[in-house]
Amino acid sequence: MTVPLAARFAVLTCLAFAALSAGAGCSQQRPTTPGRPAQSSPSITAPTASPPSHPILFQPMFVWQGADPTCQGTGFLAKAPNGKIAAVTSGHFLNRDGPRLTEARWLDVRTNEVAIRLTKSWGPPGGEGVTEPVVDLRGDYLLMPVDEKVADELVLELDTRKQPAVGERVWLPNKDSDAKLGYELVSGKVTEATEKYSTVELDRAIKLQSQSGSPFISQSTGKVIGTLSRAPGSEGKTVLVLAPARALVDALSREGNFPLLLDVIGKAKKRGKPNDCCSR
C-alpha cells in the first residue's frame, strides 16, 4: 500500500531534519492535506543520459556578522536562462532573524578549500517551503550569482518541465569526502510528481548527512529535476522530498537585481549564538 506524502510527514523526526542540515531545527508541523498518491512505476531501465563525472558538489560555508561561520547543506552550480551561473542551495536552514549573512563560501567537498566566494543574492531569497495546509516546497532555495569564471563541466542544467515523470530514474550525488569526485552516485526513482514537490525513493538506504540542497539528476535528460528539501520517516527505505527545479528556473528568469546577502538575510547586529559546523 502506498503511503501519501502527508502521512510520511506525520512521522518526521528531529533526527532526520538534523541530518539534512545542522541548525535547521525540527519542524513540528504536519500537513493536513494528503499528498498525491504515487502511481505505478515502470521497471528499471538503463540510463540514456551520461552520469556526472566531475566534482559538481560543494559544501556551503556561511559567514555571519558577529557570529561563528556555519557549514550547512550542499551546494552546486547551475546555468540561468540568461547564461549566467548561479550557486544553488536550500533556504530552509537560514535564520532570517539572526546575524546578517556577509558571505557564502563554496568549499571543495574533498579538501575543504574555498572554491568560490559569494556576496550577493539572486533577487530575494526563497523561504522555507511549507508542509501545511498543503505541501509546497517551491520557495525552498537560495540563489547567488557567481561572478568568477568556472569550468563548464562543473555547471549543471536545470530541468524546465513543471514536474518530472512518475517512475523517472534519477541519480543523487551522495556526498562522500573519501570518493574521488567527492560523491558517489545513488540511483532512485520518482514516486510522486507535482508542480509543488516531488518524492524520490532511493534504490538503497543511505545515511543522510548535511545534504539539503543536493541536486537530483534525471537519468533520461541529465538535468536537475529538483533539490533535496525534506526527509520524512520511512521504514527501511530512504524516501526524500524535492523542491522542484522549475521554481529555480522561474526565479532565475524573473530576478535581475543582485542585493548584498547582508541586506536580505539576517537582522541582528549583536553576536549570535555560535553554531558548530555541520558534518560533511
N, C-alpha and C positions, 0 to 999 in steps of 0.2 A: 504494500500500500504506500502510495506517495504521500509524504507529509508536506503540506504547503509551507511556504517560507514563513508566514506569520507564526505558525506553530513552532517552527525551529527557533525563532527569536525568543519565544517564551522560555526556552531553556538555555539562553545565552548566559555565560558565566563571566565573572570578572577575569578569570584566568585567560579566557580566550581573547578578551579585549586587550589585556596587558601584553599578551604575546604579540599582538598585531602592532601596537605602538605604545612604548613606555610613556607614562604620563597622560595617556588618553582617558583614563578612568573607566568606570564600568557603568554603562547606561542601564537604568532600571526600567526604561520604557518598554512597553510591549505593544505591538501594533494590534489594533482591533479589527482591521480589515484583512481577511486571509489573502495570501499571495495567490497568484495564478497557478493552478496545479501543473506539474510537469507533464509533458506529453511523452509518448513513447519515443525512444531514440533509435537511430539506425545503428547497425553493427559498426565496430571499429574498422576504419579504413586507413590505408596508407596516406600519409601527408602528401598534399600536392604543392605545398609551399616549402621553401628551404627553412630549416630552423635557424635561429640566430646563432652566429658563430663568432661574435665579437663581444667584448666586455661592455654590455649595454646597461648594466645596473650600477647605481651609485648609492652611497649611504649619505642621506642628508644630515648635515650638522647645522643647527640653528644657533646663531649668536645673538644674545639678548642684551638689551641695555640695562646694566646694573645687576645682571644675574649670570649664573654659570651657563655655558653652552649645553645644549642637549642634542643627542643623536636619536632621531625618531624616523620610523617608516623606511620606505625605499623610494628612490627617485630614478627617473630615466629622462631621456631627451626625445622630443617629438617635433615633427615639422608642422608648422602652422600653415593654413591655407595661403597666406601671403608669402610663403617661402622662408620666413624667419624661423629660428629654432627656439623652442620653449623647454624649460625644465619643468617636469611634471611630478607631483606627488599628491597625497591626500591632504585634506584640510581639516578633518575632524579632530585631530590631536593638537591643533594650535589653540593657545589660550589668547583670545582676542582682548581680554581684560587684564592681562598680566603685563610683564615688562614688554617694552617695544622690541620688535624684531629688527635688528640693524642689518643683518646679513645672513644669507644661506650659503653654505659651502657644500658642494657635491664632492664627496670623498670617494676615492677608488676603493671599492669594497674589498679588494685583495690586500692593499697596502696601507689604507687609511690616509694616504696622502691627498692633499687638496687638488682636485682636478679642475673645478670651475667655481668661481665666486659670483654670487648673485645678490644684487641690492635693490632690485625693482620688482614690482608685481605686474603681471599682465592684466591690467584692469583691476577691479576689486576682486579679492579672493572669494572663492565659493564659501559655503557654510559647512555644516557637519553632515548634511543629509538628514532625513527623518525616517523613523520606523513606525510612527503612528500619526494620524489615524490610518495612513497608508504608507507603504514603503516607497520612498523616493530618494534616491542617492545621487541625483543628477548634480547637486551642488557640492558634492564632496571632492573638492580639488583645490590645489594651489598651483598657479601657473606663473612662471617667471621668465622674462626674456633673457636669452643668452647673447651677450654682446661679443664674446670672443669666438674665434674660429675653432670649430670642432670637426673631426673627421666624419665624413658622410656615413660610414659604416656604424657609427655609434648612435645614429638618429633613427628612431622608429617611425613608421607611418601609422596614422590613426584611421580606424575604420569609420567611414561616413554613413554607414547604414544606421537606421534608427534602432535596430536591435539585431543581434546575431540569430542564427537559426538554432532551434532546439535540436540537440544531438550533434551540433558542430563540435569538432575536435579542436582542442586548444593546447598550448604549452604555457606553463608557468615557469619562468626562470627563477628557480628557488635559490635564494642567497646561500652561498657556501664559500667561505673565505679560503677553504683548502682546495677548491676546484680551480682549474687552470684559468677559467674565464670569470671566476667569482660567483658562479651559479651552476646549478645542474637543472636540466630540463625535466619537468614532471608533466606528464600528459593528463588530460582530463576531457570532460565533455560538458557542454551546456545542457542543463536540465530544466531551466526556466529562462524565458526571454521576454522582457517587456521594455518599453522605452525608458522606464524609470530605474530599472535594475536588471541584472541577470544573476543566475546562480550557476556555479560550476562544481561538479563532483570530480575530484581527482581520482586517477586510477589506483593510487596507493595513498595511504595516510602519511602525512608529514607532520613534523613538529614545527609549528609556526614560531618565527622569531618576531622581530620588529619589521613587519612587511606590508603595512598599509601603503598603498600607492604602487604596489608591484603591478607590472603590465601583464595582461593575459593576451597571448598572441594566437590568432587563428591559424590552424594548420592548413586551411584552404587558401587564405588570402595573404598570409604573412603579416597582417596588420593587427594593431592592438584593438581588441573589442571592448576592453574595459580595464579598470584598475581595482585592486583588492580594497574593499571598504569594510566589510564585516565578516565575522566568523562565528555563526551560530553553532550551538552544540549539535553533534551528530554522532550516533552510536557506531563507533568503529570505522568511521569514514571521515574524510576531510571535505566538507562542503563549504564553499566560500561564496560570498555575495559581492558582486561587482558594481561599481559606479560605471555608467555607460560612457564609452569613448565619444559617442555623438555629442554629449554635453561638453566635452573638451573642445571638439571641433567648433561647436557653436560659440563658445566663449572666446576662442582664439580668433574667430571670424569677426565678432562684433566689437571687440575691445581694441582701440587704437592708442589708448593712453597708458603710460607706464609710471604710476606713482611709486615713490620710495616705499620699501617694505615697512619702515618705521612709521610711516604715515597711515598705514592700513591695518597693521597687526600689532595689538598691544596698546595699552594706555598708561600703565603705571610707570612712574619715573624713579620710584624708590627701589631698593634692592629687593628682588623677589626671592621666593623660597628656592634654594638650589635643587636641581634635579640631576641625578646621575645619568650619564649617557647609557642608552639602552643597549641591550645585547645586539650583536650583529645578526 
